Amino acid sequence: MAPKDLSIGSSSPSDSIPDTPSSATTTTIDHDNRLQGWALMKAVAALNVINGVAFFDIMGSPSLTPTLAQDTGLGRDISYATTAALVMAVVGQCIFNYFSDFLGRKIPLVLATAFLGVGALGTAFCNFEHNLGMLVVFRGFAGLGFGSISGLVNILQSDYLDKERRQIYQGFQGVSVAAGSALGMIMAAVFSELVAGRGMWQYFYYTQVGLNAIAFVLALSCVPAKHRVQHCWMEAGGWRGLVRLIDWIGIIFGILAIVPVLILATQGRDMKKDSAILSTCVVLLVVGTVVFWLNGYYGPVRGARPIMPFKFFRNRTIPAIYMQNILLGFAYNTLITYMPMYLTFVRQLTMMCTALFMLSYVCTHGACSTTSARLVVLLERKGIPGYTVVAFVGFSCWMVALVIFAFVFGLSDPVICFLLALTAVGTGKVFQNAVNAIRNEVHASENATALGARNVLRYFGGALGTAVNSSVLEKCVKATLKGSLATFAEHPFDRPDKKHLTTAQSTEVTEGFRCAFQRVFLLSAVAITIATVLCFLLIKPRAKTQVLEVSSKTTCSRTSSSGTSLGTDIEKQSLEEGHRDSSSSD
């Protein structure tokens, strides 16, 4: 029988019916570990601290990009380090989230935290050796860490909470995101400007190493896991059974399909048409994509646990949300990477003032992330498609803000703060709610796979956005600044030094960068506009409350008409309908 489409408002399969494996030949391991009381509070607090440390890097490092580019002399090549972090975040999502089904949840989280710490320490050591390769490697380690952490935190909280509490507690992640982001941006400003000028940016990463040590201890001591590795191996039938379950083909060729796209987007402008690297990337892209999709279709037949089950795409809600996450990743990473540069390059703000401006974003994001989760619950109790409505409002607010940034000149400081807050209303309403919406569409046994795919696509969109927009920024600046000002176009990621320019030349440089950043914001506006339209593809839910009301009415009917089987028959029919609406596949 063909799988039935699920509604966002329907009950989670993990909460209503027994978990079923993805295929008859696949062994599944139940990681649901409902916690109560102090155990729950301790675990959730630890996860949010770890998540905050990850966002300390995610938001702080982009703010340091101009200072790092100037101090190390890397110039435009600094974008390679940024893209490396996002590429490895995608790879980390593929590997760590997927393997958490087989190794338990705790070990991947501890390893991800360790990678983040190693990446921060190595980046700090780049102050002694200004080597692009070294910086790219250690920013890649950091990306492997923070990308995996954000996904694993979502998965673990889903394991700890039932559907009724999941929306509320995962909304609290917005607070950790806001706290970590705010601290990261402020510390980046302090070490880039207020502490002895140039050459002090490495202390930002030393600070992160200290915070990461705390996160590492919390991951070891406060985050419970239902199964140890040995239990997972036994459930899978030992080492050999575990190896057979893992979708090695999907992992390898999935990475081969993603990485060439990012390399082409980043380095494509420097490659010649007859370049061997270009040809290799194209071949790997084609082969990786074809094999990955074929494997996704035939994977369950082999008994492997596919890294991307194709049955997810039979329910149009899930692919619509996945596509939205690619687009919001594109726009979100553009925001955190290029908005600080816009404020310092064009608005002529100091790093500290830029951080304070961005606080209007992160604080509003935290508040909206927490409150919007409760709003989704309230709407669904009234039979209204909660995620669809909230996501549409969020994407619309984000779209309006980006359109104004892209087309309106001469914005005042209060207006910029308002637009950043409006952007935060958008991101706060869609980030964690998308996690919950996907979680409610799949069985608990597919939790890590479904959320892992969402996070992979989000970071893929972010890496793609950073790569594409770095090319757009460079080309626009080169096209605008000519003659003696062309030197500024050679280092578009360095903060323009206008001390020796005339007033007219200084204005021309500022206008050149302003036009370039507006093109960047325009691309993000297009992405979010598409995401807004995709809200109409989300399925209008048949709310769980409606099923409960039917069950209640039929129970009354059975009570009032004992002696007939009419009430019982109606009740059975309503429960069967509710079961079909709750199941992700028949």
Secondary structure as UniProt FT lines:
FT   TURN            8..9
FT   HELIX           13..16
FT   TURN            24..25
FT   HELIX           37..72
FT   HELIX           75..77
FT   HELIX           78..92
FT   HELIX           93..97
FT   HELIX           98..103
FT   HELIX           106..125
FT   TURN            126..128
FT   HELIX           132..160
FT   HELIX           163..171
FT   HELIX           173..189
FT   HELIX           190..194
FT   TURN            195..196
FT   TURN            198..199
FT   HELIX           202..221
FT   HELIX           229..235
FT   TURN            236..237
FT   HELIX           238..245
FT   HELIX           248..267
FT   HELIX           268..270
FT   TURN            273..274
FT   HELIX           276..298
FT   HELIX           299..302
FT   HELIX           310..314
FT   HELIX           317..345
FT   HELIX           351..381
FT   TURN            382..383
FT   HELIX           386..407
FT   HELIX           413..439
FT   TURN            440..441
FT   HELIX           444..446
FT   HELIX           447..480
FT   HELIX           483..485
FT   HELIX           486..489
FT   TURN            492..493
FT   TURN            499..500
FT   HELIX           503..534
FT   HELIX           535..537
FT   HELIX           544..560
FT   TURN            561..563
FT   HELIX           566..582
//
